[in-house]
Amino acid sequence: MPNERRANSIVFATNDGVGVDIEIDKKQVCRYIGYNDNHELSARIASLIDDYAEHAHYLINPLYSYVIKDVEWARGSIAFIEDSIIFKSRVIVRLLERCQQVAIFVVTIGEYLEDTAAKLAKDGLILQATVLDATGSDAVEKVAESVQDRIKKIAGAQGFVTSRRFSPGYCDWNIGQQRMLFSALTGNTVGVRLTGECLMIPQKSISGVIGIGPPSGNVENYNPCNFCKKQDCPGRR
């Protein structure tokens, strides 16, 4: 199971977007809007996507925070993590049984883009608001991917590999467990806060965990969809 306990886990956080490279994926923006790859866009929508992709950096402030903690014990549907963090989910425990550590993270692009999209919608510019919102969705995914790459490099330096990202609210992991993730970050949540229903503000934020373990544990390939019989799940991978 886990390595010897480390003296302290350190939260790594950024107060600006330094080191976060964001290049908007226009095809992914189209998917967020609802178009498939074979759909021919109107000139108006294509122009909006091009414009927002080029100028998105004026509207986003990419921020992230993460901490790496030891997995102390994981069985059934309960995992005990260093510093009294408890995760309750069979899907997550199946992953953490293979892991020695877990990275806990939150990323955001701030509120400015979503506030701008809301203002556009209020002014009746629904198309512009929709395209801008989709651009923001891709931008925050890019921040999460950047943090995931950082954690992968840290794990690789220890001879470990990393899993894909998992977030509360997916599979059987109750969204209320957001509180545990935020507790693990000891206040370093880069301005992201939780509502009473454990939704994040700003909305263009992502939180979650990444498993870290030896290559022999098949951590990289762990996919809960292989154990799930729900074929019509929109999050199926």
Summary of the structure (lengths in Angstrom):
residues: 237
radius of gyration: 18.7
end to end distance: 27.6
largest distance: 59.0
contacts: 737
relative contact order: 0.18
helix: 38%
strand: 22%
